[in-house]
Amino acid sequence: MAELNLPEIEGEFISSDSVAGFNARFANLNPDLLADLSALPDGWVYLVLAECYRAGIVVEKDRIIGNSLLRVAASEGSSQAAHMIASIDVFQSGDPVRQREGFKVLEGEYSESGSAYAAGKLGWAYQQGFGVDQDLEKALELYNFAAERGMTYWQYLLAHAYEKGYLGLEVNEERAKYWREFKPKVHVALYECWVSTYYQDGTFPKSDELGSKYQKKCDETDIAEVWER
């Protein structure tokens, strides 16, 4: 692949100047990286470059270009990019039209393949009313589906909901312990770290006191301890 450009999205997501800047920076990337990319299908090339720009790896961080590259990757057949764009549209765009479109993509993943990854995100969309009418009962159904299939994020969410009596659930320490210790777990992560995130992103009622408490515990714990549990 001698050249990459973004004609498909110029004017809609990024300006022509940004396109020119992208092409100039791409031309100066490490030759070894270019050789590796040239062996990949187009969808994967754009996905890799999108992640580079979104995280600032090799190139200067630019989430606008990164997200635009994700859309190109999705148009080239990358299901991973399509999932990422759908998630961005639902949870970050603030645009009701894009939220509904993103929700439909995630819903399709769930209905067609039983994706636990999509199920948890759909649950959060139902809880918050992003792209769909709020439905806490449906949210809990999807959280349980994802958690039962190893999705650690939603296991810990349910654990804390039972611990504190959130999401319309009654306090139940037995169920809280069940989800904290549930196996398998897809991710190696500390319970307190993700609980802190739940307070920050609005999953649970805002509480600076509890958020700080769990964040402090997160900061004080070595991730190696999680591996040993």
VMD Tcl script that draws the C-alpha trace (Angstrom):
set ca {
  {0.00 0.00 0.00}
  {1.81 3.09 -1.23}
  {-0.54 5.74 0.11}
  {-3.42 6.20 2.49}
  {-5.84 9.09 2.33}
  {-9.23 10.06 3.67}
  {-11.36 11.21 0.73}
  {-14.41 9.34 2.03}
  {-14.71 11.55 5.09}
  {-13.24 14.88 4.04}
  {-15.70 17.66 4.80}
  {-17.92 15.49 7.00}
  {-15.66 14.66 9.92}
  {-12.36 16.45 9.29}
  {-11.19 19.33 7.13}
  {-9.14 19.15 3.94}
  {-6.20 20.65 5.88}
  {-6.40 17.79 8.37}
  {-6.48 15.30 5.50}
  {-3.36 16.86 4.00}
  {-1.70 16.86 7.41}
  {-2.57 13.22 7.92}
  {-1.11 12.23 4.55}
  {2.08 14.18 5.25}
  {2.55 12.55 8.66}
  {1.75 9.12 7.27}
  {4.48 9.52 4.66}
  {7.00 10.09 7.46}
  {6.11 7.06 9.56}
  {8.71 4.44 10.36}
  {9.42 2.33 7.21}
  {9.23 -0.88 9.25}
  {5.76 0.09 10.44}
  {4.71 0.84 6.87}
  {6.00 -2.57 5.77}
  {3.99 -4.26 8.51}
  {0.87 -2.30 7.60}
  {1.19 -3.11 3.91}
  {0.67 -6.80 4.70}
  {-2.69 -6.16 6.38}
  {-6.14 -5.90 4.78}
  {-7.26 -2.29 4.33}
  {-9.75 -2.44 7.20}
  {-7.02 -3.53 9.61}
  {-4.61 -0.87 8.34}
  {-7.08 1.90 9.07}
  {-7.94 0.33 12.43}
  {-4.27 0.21 13.48}
  {-3.71 3.79 12.37}
  {-6.88 4.88 14.14}
  {-5.58 3.44 17.40}
  {-2.22 5.14 16.82}
  {-3.90 8.52 16.50}
  {-6.38 7.95 19.31}
  {-3.61 6.97 21.74}
  {-0.74 9.08 20.39}
  {1.39 6.08 19.42}
  {4.13 6.93 16.87}
  {2.17 10.02 15.80}
  {0.82 13.06 17.62}
  {-2.42 12.25 19.42}
  {-5.46 13.39 17.44}
  {-8.78 11.77 18.36}
  {-10.65 13.51 15.54}
  {-8.45 11.88 12.91}
  {-8.42 8.66 14.93}
  {-12.21 8.45 15.04}
  {-12.42 9.35 11.37}
  {-10.03 6.51 10.54}
  {-12.25 4.19 12.57}
  {-15.15 5.08 10.30}
  {-13.05 4.28 7.24}
  {-11.97 0.99 8.82}
  {-15.62 0.14 9.46}
  {-16.50 0.95 5.85}
  {-13.70 -1.43 4.80}
  {-15.29 -4.27 6.74}
  {-13.67 -4.11 10.18}
  {-16.28 -5.31 12.67}
  {-14.09 -4.15 15.55}
  {-14.01 -0.62 14.16}
  {-17.78 -0.71 13.59}
  {-18.27 -1.68 17.24}
  {-15.98 1.11 18.43}
  {-17.72 3.73 16.29}
  {-21.13 2.54 17.48}
  {-19.97 2.87 21.10}
  {-18.62 6.38 20.46}
  {-21.88 7.39 18.80}
  {-24.04 6.03 21.63}
  {-22.06 7.19 24.63}
  {-20.02 10.20 23.51}
  {-21.71 11.97 20.60}
  {-24.64 13.55 22.44}
  {-26.46 13.44 19.09}
  {-29.81 11.58 19.36}
  {-29.66 10.46 15.71}
  {-26.15 9.04 16.02}
  {-27.05 7.50 19.37}
  {-29.94 5.60 17.79}
  {-27.79 4.50 14.86}
  {-25.03 3.30 17.17}
  {-27.53 1.50 19.35}
  {-28.84 -0.41 16.32}
  {-25.30 -1.56 15.46}
  {-24.71 -2.87 18.99}
  {-28.17 -4.42 19.05}
  {-27.37 -6.21 15.79}
  {-24.16 -7.65 17.25}
  {-26.07 -8.92 20.26}
  {-28.98 -10.42 18.36}
  {-26.86 -12.00 15.61}
  {-23.99 -13.45 17.62}
  {-24.96 -13.17 21.28}
  {-22.05 -10.80 21.89}
  {-21.55 -10.36 25.62}
  {-19.40 -7.32 24.87}
  {-22.29 -5.64 23.06}
  {-24.83 -6.81 25.65}
  {-23.19 -4.93 28.50}
  {-23.04 -1.72 26.48}
  {-26.67 -2.11 25.46}
  {-27.50 -2.49 29.13}
  {-25.82 0.80 29.91}
  {-27.65 2.45 27.00}
  {-30.96 1.23 28.44}
  {-29.99 2.43 31.91}
  {-29.05 5.91 30.69}
  {-31.58 6.24 27.86}
  {-28.93 6.65 25.15}
  {-30.42 5.86 21.74}
  {-33.37 4.06 23.33}
  {-36.04 4.65 25.97}
  {-34.80 4.08 29.52}
  {-35.63 0.61 30.79}
  {-33.88 -0.46 34.00}
  {-35.33 -3.97 33.90}
  {-33.91 -4.50 30.40}
  {-30.59 -3.00 31.50}
  {-30.30 -5.50 34.35}
  {-31.19 -8.38 32.03}
  {-28.36 -7.40 29.69}
  {-25.90 -6.77 32.52}
  {-26.57 -10.28 33.80}
  {-26.17 -11.76 30.31}
  {-22.78 -10.08 29.89}
  {-21.62 -10.86 33.44}
  {-22.51 -14.55 33.17}
  {-20.29 -14.77 30.10}
  {-17.21 -13.46 31.85}
  {-17.41 -9.70 31.27}
  {-15.66 -8.44 34.38}
  {-16.84 -4.84 34.07}
  {-20.47 -5.85 34.39}
  {-19.76 -8.47 37.07}
  {-18.29 -5.76 39.28}
  {-21.11 -3.37 38.39}
  {-23.69 -5.90 39.58}
  {-21.61 -6.68 42.66}
  {-21.55 -3.05 43.72}
  {-25.21 -2.55 42.85}
  {-26.10 -5.37 45.25}
  {-23.66 -4.04 47.84}
  {-25.26 -0.57 47.88}
  {-28.79 -1.28 46.69}
  {-28.46 0.56 43.37}
  {-30.39 -0.01 40.11}
  {-33.56 -0.88 42.00}
  {-31.93 -3.90 43.64}
  {-32.17 -4.72 47.32}
  {-28.93 -4.84 49.30}
  {-27.73 -8.43 49.19}
  {-24.18 -9.13 50.32}
  {-24.41 -12.76 49.20}
  {-25.15 -11.69 45.60}
  {-22.51 -8.96 45.81}
  {-19.91 -11.54 46.84}
  {-21.15 -13.91 44.14}
  {-20.46 -11.39 41.38}
  {-17.18 -10.14 42.85}
  {-15.80 -13.68 42.85}
  {-17.57 -14.97 39.74}
  {-15.45 -16.94 37.26}
  {-14.47 -16.66 34.49}
  {-13.31 -13.06 34.29}
  {-12.30 -11.71 30.91}
  {-10.20 -8.91 32.41}
  {-7.67 -8.83 35.22}
  {-8.86 -5.76 37.08}
  {-9.25 -4.49 40.61}
  {-12.81 -4.20 41.89}
  {-12.16 -0.84 43.58}
  {-10.71 0.68 40.40}
  {-13.80 -0.02 38.35}
  {-16.16 0.96 41.16}
  {-14.45 4.35 41.18}
  {-15.13 4.55 37.44}
  {-18.83 3.78 37.97}
  {-19.12 6.83 40.21}
  {-17.24 9.00 37.74}
  {-19.23 8.06 34.62}
  {-22.68 8.33 36.18}
  {-23.50 4.63 36.33}
  {-24.26 5.04 40.04}
  {-25.48 8.13 41.94}
  {-22.74 10.74 42.11}
  {-20.74 10.59 45.33}
  {-17.38 12.33 45.53}
  {-16.79 10.70 48.90}
  {-17.30 7.13 47.67}
  {-15.57 7.80 44.36}
  {-12.50 9.11 46.18}
  {-12.58 6.23 48.66}
  {-12.49 3.58 45.95}
  {-9.98 5.50 43.84}
  {-7.62 5.71 46.82}
  {-7.88 1.95 47.34}
  {-7.27 1.45 43.62}
  {-4.15 3.63 43.71}
  {-2.79 1.82 46.75}
  {-3.12 -1.68 45.30}
  {-0.50 -3.34 43.14}
  {-2.08 -4.99 40.08}
  {0.10 -8.03 40.85}
  {-2.14 -8.67 43.84}
  {-5.08 -9.09 41.48}
  {-3.23 -11.81 39.56}
  {-2.68 -13.69 42.81}
  {-6.37 -13.75 43.78}
}
mol new
graphics top color blue
foreach p $ca { graphics top sphere $p radius 0.5 }
foreach p [lrange $ca 0 end-1] q [lrange $ca 1 end] { graphics top cylinder $p $q radius 0.2 }
display resetview
